[in-house]
Amino acid sequence: SAVAEDKDEAQIAGEFDFSFSYHLLPWEKTGQSAGKKAIAKLGANPVPSQKSAVIFSPEVAGEFLDLLSFALSGENLAKNKSWLKGKEGIKLFSEEITIIDDGLFLAGPACFPFDDEGVNTKKKVLVEEGELQGFLFNSYYGNKLKKGSSGNAVREGVAVPPSIGPTNLYLAPGKRSQEEIIKELENGLLVEEILGMHTADEISGEFSVGISGHRIEKGKIGEAVAQVAIAGNLKQLFSKVLEVGNDLKFYGRCGSGSILIEGLEISGS
């Protein structure tokens, strides 16, 4: 984490990176990025309540994908805790949304040939162009629902039964960078931080969270924004995605590029 101060104001920001080798970790780059983020948050103000085009940074988009991963679990499907139950083969989201879980994806942090039950990992397309294709399973729930294991058994220790978790879960990247997407926006909001995601309802997919970031004005990043909020549900959110950026980055086991969302309701001043 880095702290930026200006008179009586102080802002904190962090950055994340990973490497399979300690010696390849980009320490300086990561620290500089955290510092720049903290400085950019100084002087933030709320915006009026409005309906606006919004760009989520890769970190923010990854947090919403992490929330969605609860509904993609075969255990939660079996326990009737997934709002996606009964929706396989149905188009639920924007055509821009393709979600992949791939334990062999070399650019991800959780790359290994087999899961914690010894089942081979593989690339699985869970959502293809907005259509739900399947769920994640370990052996127990895969057999219970007659689906078989998808290679997603996770266990925290030898004394703990295997649960289900993603390997490298990510939104398939698009073709353009965040900068290129921003340049085409006359007005909008770049959301770079989420506050209160732990309060979201994993079972229903509903959320109400605080956000901060920057205005977008005439294709350029403007003043810092804070003390505003968004609310809704994951189905609506991912249905409004117009574009996924090519800046795929993982924060933990979930990764995404920037995503452009149309007409999101912003609650501000």
LINKAGI-V571373 format. One record per backbone hydrogen bond with DSSP energy under -0.5 kcal/mol. CO is the residue of the C=O (numbers start at 0). NH is the residue of the N-H. E is the energy in kcal/mol with one decimal. If there is no record, write none. Layout:
CO;NH;E  CO;NH;E
This chain:
1;12;-2.2  3;10;-2.7  5;8;-2.2  8;5;-2.6  10;3;-2.8  12;1;-3.0  20;23;-1.4  21;24;-1.2  24;26;-1.9  25;29;-2.6  26;30;-2.5  27;31;-2.6  28;32;-2.1  29;33;-2.0  30;34;-2.2  31;35;-2.5  32;36;-2.1  33;37;-2.1  34;38;-2.3  35;39;-2.2  36;40;-0.9  37;40;-0.7  38;41;-1.4  40;43;-1.1  44;225;-1.1  46;268;-2.1  49;51;-0.6  49;265;-3.7  51;263;-2.8  52;188;-1.5  53;55;-0.5  53;260;-3.4  54;190;-3.1  55;258;-1.7  56;60;-2.8  57;61;-2.2  58;62;-1.4  59;63;-1.6  60;64;-1.9  61;65;-2.2  62;66;-1.8  63;67;-2.0  64;68;-1.6  65;69;-0.6  66;69;-0.9  66;70;-0.5  67;70;-0.9  67;71;-0.9  69;72;-1.1  71;135;-3.0  72;76;-1.9  73;77;-2.3  74;78;-1.7  75;80;-3.4  75;81;-0.7  76;79;-1.3  80;82;-0.5  81;84;-1.5  83;86;-1.9  86;89;-1.9  89;91;-0.8  89;131;-2.1  93;96;-1.9  95;97;-0.8  96;129;-2.8  97;171;-3.1  98;125;-2.1  98;126;-1.6  99;169;-2.9  100;123;-2.6  101;104;-1.3  102;111;-2.1  103;105;-0.8  104;107;-1.9  109;111;-0.7  112;120;-2.2  114;117;-1.7  118;114;-2.7  121;102;-0.9  123;100;-2.6  123;125;-0.8  125;132;-3.9  125;133;-1.4  126;98;-2.0  126;128;-0.6  127;130;-2.1  129;91;-2.7  129;92;-2.0  130;127;-2.8  131;88;-3.3  135;73;-2.8  136;149;-1.3  136;151;-1.6  137;141;-1.8  138;142;-2.4  139;143;-2.3  140;144;-1.9  141;146;-3.6  141;147;-2.0  142;145;-1.0  151;164;-2.1  152;115;-2.1  153;162;-3.7  156;159;-1.5  162;153;-2.3  166;168;-0.7  167;101;-2.0  167;169;-0.5  168;254;-2.6  169;99;-2.7  175;245;-2.6  176;180;-1.9  177;181;-2.6  178;182;-1.9  179;183;-0.6  180;183;-0.9  181;184;-2.1  183;185;-0.5  184;218;-2.0  185;217;-4.0  187;215;-2.4  188;54;-2.9  188;190;-0.7  189;191;-0.6  189;213;-2.3  190;56;-2.4  192;211;-1.7  194;209;-2.5  195;198;-1.9  196;199;-1.7  199;201;-0.8  200;204;-2.4  204;233;-1.7  205;200;-2.7  206;231;-2.3  208;229;-2.3  209;194;-2.9  210;227;-1.1  211;191;-2.4  211;192;-1.6  212;224;-2.8  213;189;-3.3  214;221;-3.5  215;187;-1.7  216;219;-1.1  219;216;-2.8  222;214;-2.5  223;44;-1.6  224;212;-2.5  227;210;-2.6  228;266;-3.0  229;208;-2.4  231;206;-2.7  232;236;-2.4  233;237;-2.7  234;238;-1.1  235;239;-1.0  236;239;-1.0  237;93;-2.2  237;240;-0.5  239;261;-2.3  242;259;-2.7  244;173;-1.6  245;247;-1.2  248;255;-1.8  250;253;-0.8  252;168;-2.7  253;250;-2.5  254;170;-1.7  255;248;-1.8  257;244;-4.1  258;55;-2.6  258;260;-0.5  259;241;-3.1  259;242;-1.2  260;53;-2.6  263;51;-2.5  265;49;-1.8  265;267;-0.7  266;228;-2.3
